[in-house]
Amino acid sequence: MKPAWIATWAELPDRDPVGAFIEDIDLVVIRNDKDHSVLYGRCLHRGALLACGHVPGRNIVCELHEWDYRIDSGVSSYDNKEQLKRFAS
């Protein structure tokens, strides 16, 4: 698989989700200070795009029903058995 280009570090706004669509997969990229995460980009609750959500603190929150996921692990705060896949970058 050929690596995909999404953005440079300087182009990623801090704590403002950025969406990408790579090989038929929705992704969300979140910069958090000097770190970042690339997660599966759809909420597991209702399938909304997480790039349309917001990042208060350490979670990304879906705009549809306020479902949230840890940006460092993808684990849902509502149901710890639900976890967004995390991708290498």
VEXGU-461803 format. One record per residue: residue number from 1; x, z, y of N, C-alpha, C in turn. Coordinates in nm, 4 decimals, padded with zeros to 6 digits. Layout:
BEGIN
NUM,X,Z,Y,X,Z,Y,X,Z,Y .
...
//
This chain:
BEGIN
1,00.0846,00.0000,-00.1177,00.0000,00.0000,00.0000,00.0892,00.0000,00.1241 .
2,00.0597,-00.0882,00.2159,00.1341,-00.0988,00.3406,00.0897,00.0123,00.4369 .
3,00.1846,00.0827,00.5002,00.1458,00.1867,00.5962,00.0642,00.1284,00.7117 .
4,-00.0333,00.2037,00.7573,-00.1186,00.1600,00.8686,-00.0754,00.2274,00.9976 .
5,-00.0835,00.1546,01.1059,-00.0492,00.2059,01.2383,-00.1775,00.2493,01.3070 .
6,-00.1835,00.3753,01.3499,-00.3019,00.4241,01.4194,-00.2722,00.4468,01.5669 .
7,-00.1661,00.5221,01.5956,-00.1315,00.5524,01.7350,00.0071,00.6152,01.7399 .
8,00.0674,00.6117,01.8573,00.1912,00.6862,01.8779,00.1537,00.8306,01.9095 .
9,00.2511,00.9191,01.8968,00.2277,01.0610,01.9250,00.1757,01.0798,02.0673 .
10,00.2348,01.0094,02.1617,00.1951,01.0229,02.3025,00.0520,00.9749,02.3269 .
11,00.0025,00.8849,02.2422,-00.1332,00.8327,02.2584,-00.2396,00.9260,02.2015 .
12,-00.2010,01.0214,02.1172,-00.2984,01.1127,02.0569,-00.3278,01.2287,02.1515 .
13,-00.4512,01.2394,02.1973,-00.4856,01.3524,02.2841,-00.4901,01.4819,02.2032 .
14,-00.4480,01.5911,02.2625,-00.4465,01.7199,02.1940,-00.5888,01.7704,02.1734 .
15,-00.6202,01.8052,02.0481,-00.7506,01.8612,02.0082,-00.8697,01.7723,02.0436 .
16,-00.8470,01.6414,02.0425,-00.9540,01.5446,02.0653,-00.9499,01.4464,01.9491 .
17,-01.0449,01.4532,01.8555,-01.0395,01.3718,01.7348,-01.0331,01.2217,01.7643 .
18,-00.9516,01.1526,01.6862,-00.9382,01.0076,01.6971,-00.9757,00.9478,01.5622 .
19,-01.0652,00.8519,01.5624,-01.1086,00.7889,01.4393,-01.0266,00.6662,01.4051 .
20,-01.0173,00.6374,01.2775,-00.9515,00.5169,01.2276,-01.0247,00.4731,01.1018 .
21,-01.0167,00.3442,01.0735,-01.0791,00.2881,00.9531,-00.9702,00.2098,00.8812 .
22,-00.9189,00.2658,00.7716,-00.8069,00.2082,00.6981,-00.8498,00.1845,00.5538 .
23,-00.8354,00.0621,00.5067,-00.8681,00.0254,00.3684,-01.0041,00.0799,00.3250 .
24,-01.1036,00.0564,00.4086,-01.2429,00.0954,00.3821,-01.2654,00.2463,00.3789 .
25,-01.1770,00.3220,00.4407,-01.1920,00.4678,00.4460,-01.1934,00.5123,00.5918 .
26,-01.2962,00.5897,00.6297,-01.2999,00.6498,00.7622,-01.2051,00.7684,00.7639 .
27,-01.1206,00.7738,00.8658,-01.0268,00.8849,00.8838,-01.0485,00.9468,01.0198 .
28,-01.0043,01.0712,01.0332,-00.9998,01.1364,01.1634,-00.8605,01.1968,01.1780 .
29,-00.7980,01.1691,01.2920,-00.6653,01.2206,01.3223,-00.6804,01.3249,01.4318 .
30,-00.6219,01.4421,01.4092,-00.6327,01.5510,01.5056,-00.4934,01.6020,01.5384 .
31,-00.4571,01.5927,01.6654,-00.3315,01.6514,01.7124,-00.3617,01.7931,01.7577 .
32,-00.2756,01.8866,01.7182,-00.2930,02.0272,01.7542,-00.1571,02.0814,01.7949 .
33,-00.1309,02.0833,01.9244,-00.0001,02.1209,01.9786,00.1076,02.0300,01.9192 .
34,00.1990,02.0852,01.8410,00.3091,02.0074,01.7842,00.2812,01.9616,01.6415 .
35,00.1619,01.9864,01.5917,00.1251,01.9508,01.4552,00.0110,01.8491,01.4596 .
36,-00.0241,01.7942,01.3443,-00.1381,01.7035,01.3354,-00.1912,01.7010,01.1923 .
37,-00.3123,01.6517,01.1782,-00.3749,01.6348,01.0477,-00.4460,01.5008,01.0446 .
38,-00.4468,01.4404,00.9270,-00.5262,01.3206,00.9020,-00.6186,01.3558,00.7861 .
39,-00.7477,01.3562,00.8144,-00.8480,01.3975,00.7167,-00.9488,01.2855,00.6923 .
40,-01.0179,01.2957,00.5772,-01.1316,01.2065,00.5535,-01.2250,01.2210,00.6724 .
41,-01.2711,01.1110,00.7278,-01.3379,01.1124,00.8570,-01.4880,01.1258,00.8593 .
42,-01.5493,01.1621,00.7467,-01.6944,01.1801,00.7449,-01.7302,01.3205,00.6988 .
43,-01.8243,01.3804,00.7667,-01.8714,01.5139,00.7315,-01.9321,01.5109,00.5915 .
44,-01.8959,01.6061,00.5091,-01.9485,01.6127,00.3729,-02.0933,01.6605,00.3698 .
45,-02.1407,01.7175,00.4792,-02.2774,01.7681,00.4878,-02.3782,01.6543,00.5029 .
46,-02.3569,01.5673,00.6040,-02.4533,01.4590,00.6297,-02.3872,01.3233,00.6545 .
47,-02.2553,01.3149,00.6413,-02.1873,01.1861,00.6520,-02.1581,01.1367,00.7925 .
48,-02.1775,01.2205,00.8931,-02.1491,01.1790,01.0313,-01.9992,01.1600,01.0513 .
49,-01.9633,01.0742,01.1454,-01.8225,01.0531,01.1782,-01.7654,01.1754,01.2490 .
50,-01.6603,01.2304,01.1946,-01.5987,01.3492,01.2547,-01.5216,01.3157,01.3819 .
51,-01.4871,01.1892,01.4015,-01.4208,01.1499,01.5257,-01.5128,01.1717,01.6460 .
52,-01.6427,01.1830,01.6221,-01.7394,01.2102,01.7293,-01.7579,01.3599,01.7519 .
53,-01.6899,01.4414,01.6733,-01.7014,01.5867,01.6852,-01.6084,01.6432,01.7904 .
54,-01.5866,01.7734,01.7836,-01.4968,01.8398,01.8781,-01.4125,01.9439,01.8041 .
55,-01.3061,01.9879,01.8701,-01.2097,02.0793,01.8066,-01.1930,02.2050,01.8921 .
56,-01.2770,02.3060,01.8672,-01.2563,02.4348,01.9323,-01.1647,02.5201,01.8434 .
57,-01.0509,02.5523,01.8876,-00.9611,02.6342,01.8057,-00.9003,02.5589,01.6902 .
58,-00.9169,02.6107,01.5676,-00.8525,02.5560,01.4474,-00.9460,02.4737,01.3592 .
59,-01.0669,02.4468,01.4054,-01.1649,02.3728,01.3263,-01.2077,02.2452,01.3966 .
60,-01.2423,02.1445,01.3159,-01.3126,02.0284,01.3693,-01.4596,02.0500,01.3379 .
61,-01.5451,02.0291,01.4378,-01.6881,02.0567,01.4239,-01.7653,01.9261,01.4351 .
62,-01.8475,01.8991,01.3354,-01.9315,01.7804,01.3334,-02.0378,01.7905,01.4429 .
63,-02.0596,01.6805,01.5126,-02.1575,01.6813,01.6221,-02.3015,01.6866,01.5730 .
64,-02.3248,01.6486,01.4485,-02.4625,01.6378,01.3997,-02.5276,01.7735,01.3726 .
65,-02.4631,01.8587,01.2909,-02.5213,01.9888,01.2570,-02.4229,02.1035,01.2709 .
66,-02.3138,02.0806,01.3447,-02.2139,02.1858,01.3703,-02.1410,02.2323,01.2441 .
67,-02.1391,02.1510,01.1377,-02.0614,02.1829,01.0176,-01.9150,02.1793,01.0583 .
68,-01.8340,02.2731,01.0123,-01.6943,02.2715,01.0566,-01.5959,02.2796,00.9408 .
69,-01.4762,02.2293,00.9674,-01.3689,02.2202,00.8680,-01.2379,02.2614,00.9339 .
70,-01.1559,02.3344,00.8602,-01.0225,02.3715,00.9094,-00.9396,02.2451,00.9268 .
71,-00.8764,02.2294,01.0417,-00.7989,02.1071,01.0629,-00.6684,02.1069,00.9835 .
72,-00.6208,02.2221,00.9405,-00.4955,02.2256,00.8647,-00.5164,02.2024,00.7151 .
73,-00.6387,02.2271,00.6642,-00.6627,02.2150,00.5200,-00.7837,02.1282,00.4842 .
74,-00.8764,02.1103,00.5772,-00.9995,02.0368,00.5491,-01.1073,02.1195,00.4820 .
75,-01.0821,02.2482,00.4570,-01.1789,02.3352,00.3894,-01.2928,02.3699,00.4852 .
76,-01.4160,02.3613,00.4343,-01.5337,02.3924,00.5137,-01.5508,02.5430,00.5293 .
77,-01.5851,02.5855,00.6502,-01.6135,02.7269,00.6745,-01.7481,02.7674,00.6141 .
78,-01.8395,02.6713,00.6011,-01.9718,02.7015,00.5478,-01.9729,02.7131,00.3962 .
79,-01.8914,02.6330,00.3323,-01.8845,02.6347,00.1866,-01.7404,02.6033,00.1477 .
80,-01.6644,02.7060,00.1128,-01.5220,02.6893,00.0839,-01.4933,02.5988,-00.0348 .
81,-01.5969,02.5634,-00.1119,-01.5784,02.4687,-00.2221,-01.5757,02.3243,-00.1717 .
82,-01.6241,02.3021,-00.0484,-01.6216,02.1697,00.0107,-01.4932,02.1543,00.0909 .
83,-01.4250,02.0434,00.0681,-01.2979,02.0205,00.1357,-01.2778,01.8732,00.1631 .
84,-01.2483,01.8399,00.2883,-01.2150,01.7033,00.3244,-01.0789,01.6697,00.2654 .
85,-01.0631,01.5483,00.2145,-00.9332,01.5051,00.1644,-00.8368,01.4945,00.2823 .
86,-00.7171,01.5447,00.2606,-00.6123,01.5346,00.3635,-00.5152,01.4256,00.3231 .
87,-00.4790,01.3415,00.4194,-00.3899,01.2279,00.3945,-00.2533,01.2531,00.4575 .
88,-00.1512,01.1999,00.3923,-00.0149,01.2081,00.4454,-00.0021,01.1127,00.5632 .
89,00.0857,01.1484,00.6540,00.1112,01.0595,00.7677,00.2551,01.0724,00.8108 .
//
